[in-house]
Amino acid sequence: MTAIRFTILAAAGALLATAAGAQDMSAFRTGPIFEEFGAHAPVEGIDTFAPDTEFAIAFDVAGQADTGTRNRGFESAARFINMHASHAVDPANMRVAVVVHGKAVHDLRDDETSNGSHYMVTQLLDYGVRFIVCGQSAAAHGLAEADLIPGVELALSAMTAHAQLQQAGYTVNPF
């Protein structure tokens, strides 16, 4: 009787999880650019993009990562690159910037030990992704340029950074 009750409860739990919107991440893979982060899934009916496809995308990130985890907003930039590179968009045709403000500025601290985003950010910077910190948020959170991961840029404000990126042809990605 106990085994039957357990089976029924397990089945009910699975149905509730599905009904509650539980996600199936089994199809998600990393790469081809970043093998350790930036997971994406294939989408039926989407094969490749035209060879001349170009993107200039700015991500806006204000939310700080939970302790010991990577910043999801930063990882979205990696996902964008991996996803499009896997569908034949030339990586040279993707310009990506991440404008960081609010508490998310802490995820750009040059601290490999306690910053769960540090390694990912350095890999993205090495690849050419720009990280631009709101100077107003940095000041409000007591961060100086010397506290940031080398290569991270400092702007007067996030508003200024977005305005300058838009003038350079970037569009803001709302995700």
N, C-alpha and C positions, 0 to 999 in steps of 0.2 A: 504494500500500500504506500509506503514511504517513497519508493522509486517512482511510482506512478504520479504521486503528488509532486515530486521534484520535477518530473518531465513536464507536467502540466504547468507548473510555475515557471519553468525555464521557457517554455513556448509562449506563455503569456507575457513574460518579460521581453522576449524578442519582438513580439507584436507591438508592445507598448513603445519600445525603442524605435521601431520603424515608424509608428504613428507619430512619435514625438519629433521626428525629423533627424534621427541619428544618421550620421554620414558614413558612406562606404568609401574609404580612401584607398582601397586595394588597387585601383587602376592608376594611382598617381605615382610618377617617377621623377627623379631629378635628371639633370643634364639637358642638353649636351654641353652647356657651358659650365655650369656649377653642379658638381656631382654630389655635394653634401647638403644642399638646401635648394629652395626654389622649385619644389615639386609641382607638377602639373599633370593633367590627364588628357588623353586623346579625346577628341570630340568627333563623333560619327558625322561624316559628310564634309569635314574640313580637312583638306589634304595639304595644300601649300599655298603660299601667297605669291604674287607676282614678284619676279626677281628684283624689280626696282622699288619695292615697298620700303618706305622710310618711316621711322617714328622718332619724335622728339617729345618725350613724356616727362612730366614732373609729378612726383608723388608728394603728397602733403601728409606728414606724420607728426601727431601731437601726443599720442598715447605711449606711455613707457611700458616696456616689457615687464612681465612678472619676474621676480628674482630667479636667476639661473636659466632663463629662457631667452630665445632670440626675439627681437622686435618683429612682430608680424608685418608691420608697415614696411620695414626695411626688406623683409623677405619677399614682399610683393614685387619689389623691383627685380629681384633675382628670378622670381617666378615669371614675370613678364619677359625677361630676356630668354630664359630657357624655353618657355612656351613658344615664342615666335621663332627662335633659332631652330627649334625642332620642326618648324613648318616652313623652312627654307627662306626665312628672312635673314639677309646677310647681317651678321652682328655689327659690321661697320656702318650699317644703315640705322642703327638704334642708338639714339642719344637719350640717356636716362639721368635724371637728377632727383634727389630726395631732399625736400625742404623740411627741416626738423625744427619744431618749436615745442613749447610747453614742457611737460616733464620728460618727453622723449629725448631731450638734450642729454640726459644722464646716460642714455644708451650709446652715446658717442664718446664717453670718457675713455681715455687711454689707460685702461686697467684690464689687462688680460685675465686676471684672477676672478674678479667679481662681475665683470661685464659680459653677460651671455651673448651679446651681439658682436663683441670685439672681432673675433675671427671672421665672421661673415662680412662685416663692414670692411675689413682690410682686403678681403678677396674682391669685393665689389669695387672698392677704390682702385685696386690694381687693374681691374678690368676696364676702368674708365668711367664708372658711375660717379657722379658728383654728389657729395653730401654737403648741404649748405645749412648752417645753423643760424637760427634767429638770434641776433645779438641781444635783443631785448629779453628773450627767454634765458639766454646764457647769463646775462647780468642778474636777472631775477632769481636764478638758481645758483648763483655764486660760482659760475664756471668762467674761466679765462681761456683764451685760445690755446695756451700752453697745456691745458687740461684735456684737450681733445685729441683723438686719434690723428696722427700725422696724415695730412692730405685733406682733412675736413676743412671746408671753407667757412668763414664767418661773414655774415651779412649784417647790415644795419638792423634789418627785421625780416621776418618771414614774408611780410607783405611786399617789402622791397625785392626780395629774392624772386617771388612769384612774378612780380611786374617785369623784372629784368629777363626772366626766363621766357615769359610770354612775348616780349619784344624780340627775343631770339628765336621765336617760332615754336616754343614748347607749348603743349596743351597740358592742362591739369588732369590727372587721372583721379577720379573720385574714390578709388578703392585703396 
